Amino acid sequence: MEDRVLARLLYTLLLYLLAPLMLVRLMLRGLRNRDYLRRWRDRFGYVPRLTGARSIWLHAVSVGEVNALARLVEGLLARHPEVPLILTTGTPTGLARVRQLFGQRVHHTYLPYDLPGVVRRFFARTRPRLGVIAETEIWPNLYTAAGRRQVPLMIVNARLSERSMRGFAILPGVRLISAALEAVVQILAQSEADAERYRRLGARSERVRVVGNLKFDMAVADSVRGAGAQVRVALGSARPVWIAASTHEAEEQAVLHAHAAVLRALPEALLLIAPRHPERFRAVAQAARAADFSVSTRSSDDMPASRSQCFVLDSLGELMTYYAAADLAFVGGSLAPIGGHNALEPAALAVPVLVGPHTFNFQDITEALLASGAAWRIAQAAALGDAVLALLQDAPARARMGAAALGVIERGRGALAEIETAIERELAASARAAPVTAAAR
């Protein structure tokens, strides 16, 4: 016990020493994306005070996690209309997605910095009766404060890569994380490998179980399919169209080189490119023009002209529509050692998927798609153009891959029902517990 307390004290001291750098980092991000400078008080726990019934708090760090929790949130809103629902994110893009999906039906704040006084203020003002954390977010002071206030925490859709696990063990060690996990009443993991890593971090075995991946239960609205069909008509139904989605700076030149190779064989082909981070929108458009492509952008041109060779999706919340309009999708974050992004989104629309060699953040999803023939892995950046060209020229292969993708998704469903049942049990238990009150600090 003393070792755990010492570990948390050292961790907290380090955070206080780094606090000025955290503010500098926030300001630097704000220079590229001014949304980071808005509502900065949230990050210090100065969030709106919720009154009435105690809230249900969910955390989704960014867009992918918000999308994964979407049906879960809708279910909670329907079953508990009298309960305030607070959804925290870590990024402005996450906030934008929250507003697109839920409007003002949920309360949004940014997740507070993991400093003791800050997290106490956050809990005092939001008064949650249950916290539901998506995937991998473990913050020692936040979790410890939840435990002291008798706020049960759940980690749902829990995943933990070997790389993340090594990172958790650096400063000041596994004891810090295992102490934090004492506040977690259930860890509902995506796979047995994820569950075992949480156990190795110190989670109690009886609190960890495998329920599958919530992303398989993602519902694609008919409106998305309809909008995708309309976009495809506007792009040209017979025109070869591919999309490079959630790209990062380290791989965008490779995507442009690949498209140059595609154009040599298919001069009418169109690349849709959706950078992962909004601050990259302008730079990507400039890079495409520097590569001698005729470029249109969503913000300036609405739709690409017939002569456009590259269309930059510099908008938020429309990726699924453009997946639906494409013949195939390259999912970024995978040519560079970033770990990949969610390939189930195009797969849910029966769109063939290409990924690079680095998909460790979505290992099980990617392996399932690869094993079924729904996806191809590109061993290196130089091979991307050949793979895109091969699929654009082979409609039967694309159809087989799309059908295989839908099969993978259908077989993977079921996590949503398990998680909903577990949450309702915890809410029932918390309703029997005495409410916790505390003044904001």
C-alpha positions as CSV (number, residue, x, y, z in Angstrom):
1,M,0.0,0.0,0.0
2,E,2.8,2.4,0.9
3,D,4.4,1.7,-2.5
4,R,1.2,2.6,-4.3
5,V,0.8,5.9,-2.3
6,L,4.4,6.8,-3.0
7,A,4.0,6.1,-6.7
8,R,0.9,8.3,-6.9
9,L,2.7,11.1,-5.1
10,L,5.6,11.0,-7.4
11,Y,3.3,10.9,-10.4
12,T,1.3,13.9,-9.1
13,L,4.5,15.8,-8.4
14,L,5.6,15.2,-12.0
15,L,2.3,16.4,-13.3
16,Y,2.6,19.6,-11.3
17,L,6.1,20.2,-12.6
18,L,4.9,19.6,-16.2
19,A,1.7,21.7,-15.8
20,P,3.3,24.8,-17.5
21,L,4.3,22.6,-20.4
22,M,0.8,21.3,-20.7
23,L,-0.5,24.8,-21.0
24,V,2.1,25.6,-23.6
25,R,1.1,22.5,-25.6
26,L,-2.5,23.6,-25.4
27,M,-1.6,27.0,-26.8
28,L,0.5,25.6,-29.5
29,R,-2.3,23.3,-30.6
30,G,-4.5,26.4,-30.5
31,L,-2.3,28.1,-33.1
32,R,-3.1,25.4,-35.5
33,N,-6.7,24.7,-34.4
34,R,-8.3,27.6,-32.5
35,D,-10.9,25.2,-31.0
36,Y,-8.3,24.1,-28.5
37,L,-8.3,27.6,-27.0
38,R,-12.1,27.5,-26.4
39,R,-13.5,26.2,-23.1
40,W,-10.0,25.7,-21.7
41,R,-11.5,26.1,-18.2
42,D,-13.1,22.7,-18.6
43,R,-9.6,21.1,-18.4
44,F,-9.2,22.6,-14.9
45,G,-12.5,21.2,-13.7
46,Y,-14.5,24.5,-14.0
47,V,-17.4,22.8,-15.8
48,P,-21.1,23.7,-15.5
49,R,-22.6,22.6,-12.2
50,L,-25.3,19.9,-12.7
51,T,-28.3,19.9,-10.4
52,G,-31.1,17.5,-9.7
53,A,-30.5,13.8,-10.2
54,R,-26.9,12.5,-10.1
55,S,-25.5,12.1,-13.6
56,I,-24.2,9.3,-15.7
57,W,-20.7,10.2,-17.0
58,L,-19.2,8.7,-20.1
59,H,-15.7,9.4,-21.5
60,A,-14.7,9.0,-25.2
61,V,-11.3,10.5,-26.0
62,S,-12.0,11.5,-29.6
63,V,-14.1,10.8,-32.7
64,G,-13.6,7.1,-33.0
65,E,-14.6,6.4,-29.4
66,V,-17.6,8.8,-29.6
67,N,-18.8,6.8,-32.7
68,A,-18.3,3.5,-30.8
69,L,-20.4,4.7,-27.9
70,A,-23.1,6.3,-30.0
71,R,-25.7,3.5,-29.7
72,L,-24.9,3.0,-26.0
73,V,-25.5,6.7,-25.4
74,E,-28.8,6.6,-27.4
75,G,-29.9,3.7,-25.3
76,L,-29.2,5.5,-22.0
77,L,-31.0,8.6,-23.2
78,A,-34.0,6.5,-24.0
79,R,-34.0,4.4,-20.8
80,H,-33.1,7.2,-18.4
81,P,-34.6,10.5,-19.7
82,E,-34.6,12.0,-16.3
83,V,-30.9,11.5,-15.6
84,P,-28.3,14.1,-16.8
85,L,-25.9,12.5,-19.2
86,I,-22.4,14.0,-19.4
87,L,-20.0,13.0,-22.2
88,T,-16.4,14.1,-21.9
89,T,-13.8,14.1,-24.7
90,G,-10.2,15.1,-25.0
91,T,-10.3,16.8,-28.4
92,P,-12.4,19.4,-30.3
93,T,-13.1,16.9,-33.0
94,G,-14.6,14.7,-30.4
95,L,-16.7,17.6,-29.2
96,A,-17.9,18.3,-32.8
97,R,-18.9,14.7,-33.2
98,V,-20.8,14.7,-29.9
99,R,-22.8,17.7,-31.1
100,Q,-23.5,16.2,-34.5
101,L,-24.8,13.0,-33.0
102,F,-26.6,14.2,-29.8
103,G,-27.0,18.0,-30.1
104,Q,-27.9,19.4,-26.7
105,R,-29.3,16.1,-25.3
106,V,-26.1,15.4,-23.5
107,H,-23.8,17.7,-21.5
108,H,-20.3,18.0,-22.9
109,T,-17.1,19.0,-21.2
110,Y,-13.4,18.3,-21.9
111,L,-11.9,15.7,-19.6
112,P,-10.0,17.5,-16.8
113,Y,-6.3,17.4,-16.3
114,D,-5.3,14.6,-13.9
115,L,-4.4,16.9,-11.0
116,P,-6.0,16.1,-7.6
117,G,-7.8,19.5,-7.0
118,V,-8.9,19.6,-10.6
119,V,-10.5,16.1,-10.6
120,R,-12.2,16.8,-7.2
121,R,-13.7,20.0,-8.7
122,F,-14.9,18.0,-11.8
123,F,-16.6,15.4,-9.7
124,A,-18.2,17.9,-7.3
125,R,-19.7,19.8,-10.2
126,T,-20.9,16.8,-12.3
127,R,-22.0,14.5,-9.4
128,P,-21.9,11.2,-11.3
129,R,-23.4,8.1,-9.9
130,L,-21.5,6.0,-12.5
131,G,-18.5,6.5,-14.8
132,V,-18.2,4.7,-18.1
133,I,-14.8,5.0,-19.8
134,A,-14.2,3.9,-23.4
135,E,-11.2,1.7,-24.3
136,T,-7.8,2.6,-22.8
137,E,-8.0,5.9,-20.8
138,I,-6.5,5.3,-17.3
139,W,-5.8,8.4,-15.2
140,P,-4.6,7.6,-11.7
141,N,-5.8,10.7,-9.8
142,L,-9.1,10.7,-11.7
143,Y,-9.7,7.0,-10.8
144,T,-8.6,7.5,-7.2
145,A,-10.9,10.4,-6.8
146,A,-13.8,8.4,-8.2
147,G,-13.1,5.6,-5.7
148,R,-13.0,8.0,-2.8
149,R,-16.4,9.5,-3.8
150,Q,-17.8,6.0,-4.3
151,V,-18.4,6.5,-8.0
152,P,-18.1,3.1,-9.6
153,L,-16.1,3.1,-12.8
154,M,-16.5,0.8,-15.8
155,I,-14.1,0.4,-18.7
156,V,-16.1,-0.7,-21.7
157,N,-14.9,-1.8,-25.1
158,A,-11.6,-2.1,-23.2
159,R,-8.5,-2.6,-25.3
160,L,-4.8,-2.5,-24.3
161,S,-2.0,-3.0,-26.8
162,E,1.4,-4.3,-25.7
163,R,2.8,-0.9,-26.7
164,S,0.3,0.9,-24.4
165,M,1.0,-1.5,-21.6
166,R,4.7,-0.8,-21.8
167,G,4.0,2.9,-21.6
168,F,1.8,2.6,-18.5
169,A,4.8,0.8,-16.8
170,I,7.3,3.6,-17.3
171,L,6.5,6.3,-14.7
172,P,6.2,5.6,-11.9
173,G,5.3,2.0,-12.6
174,V,2.6,-0.7,-12.6
175,R,1.8,-0.1,-9.0
176,L,0.3,3.3,-9.9
177,I,-2.0,1.8,-12.5
178,S,-3.0,-1.2,-10.4
179,A,-4.0,1.2,-7.6
180,A,-6.1,3.2,-10.0
181,L,-7.9,0.1,-11.2
182,E,-9.2,-0.6,-7.7
183,A,-11.9,2.0,-8.5
184,V,-13.0,0.0,-11.6
185,V,-15.8,-2.4,-10.9
186,Q,-15.9,-4.0,-14.4
187,I,-13.6,-4.1,-17.3
188,L,-15.5,-5.4,-20.4
189,A,-12.7,-6.3,-22.9
190,Q,-12.7,-6.6,-26.6
191,S,-10.6,-9.8,-26.6
192,E,-9.0,-12.3,-24.3
193,A,-5.6,-10.7,-25.1
194,D,-6.9,-7.3,-24.0
195,A,-8.4,-8.8,-20.8
196,E,-5.1,-10.6,-20.0
197,R,-3.1,-7.3,-20.3
198,Y,-5.5,-5.6,-17.9
199,R,-5.0,-8.5,-15.5
200,R,-1.3,-8.1,-15.8
201,L,-1.6,-4.4,-15.0
202,G,-3.3,-5.4,-11.7
203,A,-7.0,-5.5,-12.4
204,R,-8.8,-8.1,-10.3
205,S,-9.6,-11.2,-12.4
206,E,-13.2,-11.4,-11.3
207,R,-13.8,-7.9,-12.6
208,V,-12.5,-8.6,-16.1
209,R,-14.4,-10.4,-18.8
210,V,-14.5,-10.5,-22.6
211,V,-17.7,-9.3,-24.3
212,G,-16.4,-8.4,-27.8
213,N,-15.9,-5.2,-29.7
214,L,-18.6,-2.5,-29.5
215,K,-17.6,-1.2,-32.9
216,F,-19.1,-4.3,-34.6
217,D,-22.5,-3.1,-33.3
218,M,-22.2,0.2,-35.1
219,A,-25.4,1.0,-37.0
220,V,-25.1,2.6,-40.4
221,A,-28.1,4.9,-40.9
222,D,-30.1,4.7,-44.1
223,S,-29.5,8.5,-44.5
224,V,-25.8,7.8,-44.7
225,R,-26.2,5.3,-47.4
226,G,-28.6,7.6,-49.3
227,A,-26.2,10.5,-49.0
228,G,-23.4,8.4,-50.2
229,A,-25.4,7.3,-53.2
230,Q,-26.1,11.0,-54.1
231,V,-22.5,11.9,-53.7
232,R,-21.5,9.0,-56.0
233,V,-23.8,10.3,-58.7
234,A,-22.2,13.7,-58.4
235,L,-18.7,12.3,-58.6
236,G,-19.6,10.1,-61.6
237,S,-21.0,6.6,-61.3
238,A,-18.5,5.1,-63.7
239,R,-15.5,7.0,-62.5
240,P,-12.9,5.1,-60.4
241,V,-13.0,6.6,-56.9
242,W,-10.8,5.7,-53.9
243,I,-10.6,7.3,-50.5
244,A,-7.6,7.7,-48.1
245,A,-9.1,8.2,-44.7
246,S,-7.7,9.4,-41.4
247,T,-4.3,10.0,-42.9
248,H,-1.4,11.4,-40.9
249,E,1.4,13.7,-42.0
250,A,3.9,10.9,-42.2
251,E,1.9,9.0,-44.8
252,E,0.2,11.7,-46.9
253,Q,3.0,12.0,-49.4
254,A,2.8,8.2,-49.9
255,V,-0.9,8.5,-50.7
256,L,-0.3,11.3,-53.2
257,H,2.5,9.2,-54.9
258,A,0.1,6.2,-55.0
259,H,-2.6,8.4,-56.7
260,A,0.0,9.6,-59.3
261,A,0.6,6.0,-60.2
262,V,-3.1,5.3,-60.4
263,L,-3.6,8.2,-62.7
264,R,-1.1,7.0,-65.2
265,A,-3.3,3.9,-65.8
266,L,-6.7,5.5,-65.0
267,P,-6.5,9.2,-65.9
268,E,-10.1,9.8,-64.8
269,A,-9.6,8.4,-61.3
270,L,-10.4,10.5,-58.3
271,L,-8.7,10.5,-54.8
272,L,-10.8,11.5,-51.8
273,I,-8.4,12.3,-48.9
274,A,-9.6,12.9,-45.4
275,P,-6.8,14.0,-43.1
276,R,-7.1,12.8,-39.5
277,H,-6.5,16.2,-37.9
278,P,-8.3,19.4,-39.0
279,E,-5.1,21.4,-38.7
280,R,-3.7,19.3,-41.6
281,F,-6.6,20.2,-44.0
282,R,-4.8,23.2,-45.7
283,A,-1.4,21.6,-45.8
284,V,-2.8,18.5,-47.5
285,A,-4.5,20.6,-50.2
286,Q,-1.3,22.5,-50.7
287,A,0.7,19.3,-51.0
288,A,-1.7,17.9,-53.6
289,R,-1.4,21.0,-55.7
290,A,2.4,20.9,-55.4
291,A,2.2,17.4,-56.8
292,D,0.4,18.8,-59.9
293,F,-3.0,17.5,-59.1
294,S,-6.1,19.4,-59.9
295,V,-7.5,19.9,-56.4
296,S,-10.9,20.7,-55.0
297,T,-11.9,21.0,-51.4
298,R,-15.2,20.3,-49.6
299,S,-15.2,23.7,-47.9
300,S,-14.5,25.8,-51.1
301,D,-16.0,23.8,-53.9
302,D,-18.7,21.6,-52.3
303,M,-18.1,18.9,-54.9
304,P,-15.1,18.2,-57.1
305,A,-15.3,19.3,-60.7
306,S,-15.1,16.7,-63.5
307,R,-11.5,17.6,-64.0
308,S,-10.5,17.3,-60.3
309,Q,-8.1,14.6,-59.5
310,C,-8.0,15.1,-55.8
311,F,-10.8,16.1,-53.4
312,V,-9.8,17.1,-49.9
313,L,-12.5,16.4,-47.3
314,D,-11.8,19.4,-45.0
315,S,-15.0,18.9,-43.1
316,L,-16.0,17.0,-40.0
317,G,-18.7,14.3,-39.6
318,E,-19.0,13.3,-43.2
319,L,-16.5,10.5,-43.5
320,M,-19.1,7.7,-43.6
321,T,-20.9,9.4,-46.4
322,Y,-17.7,9.5,-48.5
323,Y,-16.8,5.9,-47.6
324,A,-20.2,5.0,-49.0
325,A,-19.4,6.9,-52.3
326,A,-16.0,5.2,-52.8
327,D,-14.9,2.0,-54.6
328,L,-12.3,1.2,-51.9
329,A,-10.8,2.7,-48.8
330,F,-7.3,3.0,-47.5
331,V,-7.5,3.5,-43.7
332,G,-4.6,5.7,-42.5
333,G,-2.5,5.7,-39.4
334,S,-1.2,2.3,-40.6
335,L,1.7,3.2,-43.0
336,A,3.3,5.1,-40.2
337,P,3.8,3.4,-36.8
338,I,0.7,5.1,-35.3
339,G,-1.4,1.9,-34.9
340,G,-4.1,2.4,-37.5
341,H,-7.7,3.5,-37.2
342,N,-11.1,1.8,-37.4
343,A,-11.4,-0.2,-40.6
344,L,-14.9,-1.4,-39.6
345,E,-16.4,1.9,-40.7
346,P,-15.8,1.3,-44.5
347,A,-16.3,-2.4,-44.0
348,A,-19.8,-1.7,-42.6
349,L,-20.6,-0.2,-46.0
350,A,-19.2,-3.2,-47.9
351,V,-16.3,-1.1,-49.1
352,P,-13.0,-3.1,-49.6
353,V,-10.3,-2.0,-47.2
354,L,-6.5,-1.5,-47.6
355,V,-4.3,-1.0,-44.5
356,G,-0.6,-0.6,-43.9
357,P,1.7,-2.8,-41.7
358,H,1.0,-0.9,-38.5
359,T,-2.4,-1.8,-37.1
360,F,-1.7,-2.7,-33.5
361,N,-4.4,-0.4,-32.1
362,F,-7.0,-2.4,-34.0
363,Q,-5.3,-5.7,-34.2
364,D,-8.3,-8.0,-33.7
365,I,-10.5,-6.0,-36.1
366,T,-7.8,-5.9,-38.8
367,E,-6.9,-9.6,-38.5
368,A,-10.6,-10.6,-38.8
369,L,-11.0,-8.5,-42.0
370,L,-7.7,-9.8,-43.4
371,A,-8.6,-13.4,-42.6
372,S,-11.9,-13.2,-44.3
373,G,-10.5,-11.5,-47.4
374,A,-12.3,-8.3,-46.7
375,A,-9.0,-6.3,-46.5
376,W,-5.5,-6.3,-48.0
377,R,-2.4,-5.4,-46.1
378,I,0.2,-3.2,-47.8
379,A,3.6,-4.2,-46.7
380,Q,5.2,-0.8,-47.5
381,A,4.1,2.6,-48.8
382,A,5.5,2.0,-52.3
383,A,3.0,-0.8,-52.8
384,L,-0.1,1.3,-52.1
385,G,-0.5,2.5,-55.7
386,D,-0.3,-1.0,-57.2
387,A,-2.9,-2.3,-54.7
388,V,-5.3,0.6,-55.4
389,L,-5.0,0.1,-59.1
390,A,-5.5,-3.6,-58.9
391,L,-8.8,-3.2,-57.0
392,L,-10.0,-0.3,-59.1
393,Q,-9.6,-2.5,-62.2
394,D,-11.3,-5.6,-60.6
395,A,-15.0,-5.0,-59.8
396,P,-15.7,-8.7,-59.0
397,A,-12.8,-8.8,-56.4
398,R,-14.2,-5.6,-54.8
399,A,-17.7,-7.2,-54.6
400,R,-16.2,-10.3,-52.9
401,M,-14.3,-8.2,-50.4
402,G,-17.4,-6.1,-49.6
403,A,-19.5,-9.2,-49.0
404,A,-16.8,-10.7,-46.8
405,A,-16.7,-7.5,-44.8
406,L,-20.4,-7.6,-44.0
407,G,-20.0,-11.2,-42.9
408,V,-17.2,-10.2,-40.4
409,I,-19.4,-7.5,-38.9
410,E,-22.4,-9.7,-38.6
411,R,-20.4,-12.4,-36.8
412,G,-18.9,-9.9,-34.5
413,R,-22.1,-8.3,-33.1
414,G,-23.2,-8.7,-29.5
415,A,-21.0,-6.5,-27.3
416,L,-23.6,-3.8,-27.1
417,A,-26.3,-5.9,-25.4
418,E,-23.7,-7.3,-22.9
419,I,-22.4,-3.8,-22.0
420,E,-25.9,-2.3,-21.7
421,T,-26.9,-5.1,-19.3
422,A,-23.8,-4.5,-17.2
423,I,-24.4,-0.8,-17.0
424,E,-28.0,-1.2,-15.9
425,R,-26.9,-3.5,-13.1
426,E,-24.4,-1.0,-11.9
427,L,-26.9,1.8,-12.1
428,A,-29.3,-0.3,-10.0
429,A,-26.6,-0.9,-7.5
430,S,-25.7,2.8,-7.3
431,A,-29.3,3.7,-6.8
432,R,-29.3,1.7,-3.6
433,A,-26.2,3.4,-2.3
434,A,-26.3,6.6,-0.3
435,P,-25.7,9.7,-2.5
436,V,-22.3,11.4,-2.2
437,T,-22.3,15.2,-1.6
438,A,-19.4,17.5,-1.6
439,A,-18.8,21.1,-2.1
440,A,-16.9,22.2,-5.3
441,R,-13.3,23.1,-4.6
